[in-house]
Amino acid sequence: MSPTLTAKAPRRPPSKQVPDKDTAPMNATAAKLLVAAGDLMIERNSTEVSLSEIAQKSGVNAALVKYHFGNKDGLLLALLARDAASEMANLAFVLDQPISPTEKMRRHIAGIINAYYRVPYLSRLIHLLLHQGSEETSKEVHRFFINPLFDFVRGLLEQGVEAGEFRKVDPALFYISLNGACDNLFYGRQMNARFLGSKGITDEVRRQYIGHMTTLFLGGLLTDKAGMPSDMERPSTAKT
Amino acid sequence: MSPTLTAKAPRRPPSKQVPDKDTAPMNATAAKLLVAAGDLMIERNSTEVSLSEIAQKSGVNAALVKYHFGNKDGLLLALLARDAASEMANLAFVLDQPISPTEKMRRHIAGIINAYYRVPYLSRLIHLLLHQGSEETSKEVHRFFINPLFDFVRGLLEQGVEAGEFRKVDPALFYISLNGACDNLFYGRQMNARFLGSKGITDEVRRQYIGHMTTLFLGGLLTDKAGMPSDMERPSTAKT
């Protein structure tokens, strides 16, 4: 395996310049602004919302946005941190659970898809921060979101190989393919409407995609498919 | 399987309003403008190029952009059509080849990744047209690009099930997961630099990703892994 692909993602301590917003208790006014931002994105089915619109909807003076978050990227980062908080907190817990690596991976795949489903703007918010934000913003997304997720996947893949359940795969390539596949259902929402029918991503589609992704990725990862629970061996069961 | 997920993607004849740019022979001036647009995107490592910059680089009068393509979306659509032309022309040919469905799927996966690799802006161009273009632009991308690709995948999945090589999967969900996974290596280029090393997507990474994706997706798709060629059974062979 190439050393370039197994390089450890940099794990650095929280930067001194950036307050650790994802763990510090949140001020009530700041929380109000985040609620308004999330609600606006859901109402509009778009992440294009301005600071003045957010301030107006929350009833908070626009000047306080700057006070609490510095700028718009700061507010969007805090929104991502809020929405991903429970998943991120859960990662270390899942890794230590007394269940098989296969079962952990299954829960992880379902967890990603459920998070995107529950927060309809999550996928677009991540794209916005990574592709249109500053270098500093992108680094911050990596610090509290992408790096911990990648570390979790790498740790889980190691557990699976040690247990003899997973074949050896490159963690970076696996991470990229898993997240790209999960994201594409949601990011390409309008685009996928043609394939998914006019109702879009219903709860049934969510369940079907979890079944599809679990069978596909575990099928490609497991050393022995016979080890899969029966509802994963027969996709027709998982999908109806 | 849910009927909403197996609905046939609309296959309509080329619209009368939109000239069939993807098959008509191209005017030399129009071709020059496309070369300039593609070169600029590669030089800048960005799809953000203005019409006047494209005109200037090509040495063509800016007024002719409007004459040949109508507007910027028209030019970008023609660029996508040009860059995807050989892959699109190849689809029908591959489906009729006297090789197994497994081998066809293997070539298709490699074909997608190679296309993204060969044209460094391709992934971002598709995102730009689908997510920031007009409704009409998105429809046009579907007409000459997405619908034929989806039809190909659906046809290939049917062939594989008939041959007893593939288990039955929903073609829409499979299409979404395959394309999302392939795209994510390239679209998240800057983002993935942390995982892939500072050299980014080298030819070695391209080969490794083809090996990874082929093993993963065929592993999840095939009814019997023993039917895979030996270089797919052992990912370590494909990846070094």
Interface residues (C-beta under 8 A of the other chain):
Chain A: M1 S2 T4 L5 A7 A9 P10 L130 S138 H142 I146 N147 F150 R167 K168 V169 D170 A172 L173 F174 Y175 I176 S177 L178 N179 G180 A181 C182 D183 N184 L185 Y187 G188 Q190 M191 N192 R194 F195 L196 G197 K199 T202 E204 V205 Q208 Y209 H212 M213 T215 L216 F217 L218 G219 G220 L221 K225 P235 S236 K239 T240
Chain B: M1 S2 T4 L5 A7 A9 P10 L130 S138 H142 I146 N147 F150 R167 K168 V169 D170 A172 L173 F174 Y175 I176 S177 L178 N179 G180 A181 C182 D183 N184 L185 Y187 G188 Q190 M191 N192 R194 F195 L196 G197 K199 T202 E204 V205 Q208 Y209 H212 M213 T215 L216 F217 L218 G219 G220 L221 K225 P235 S236 K239 T240
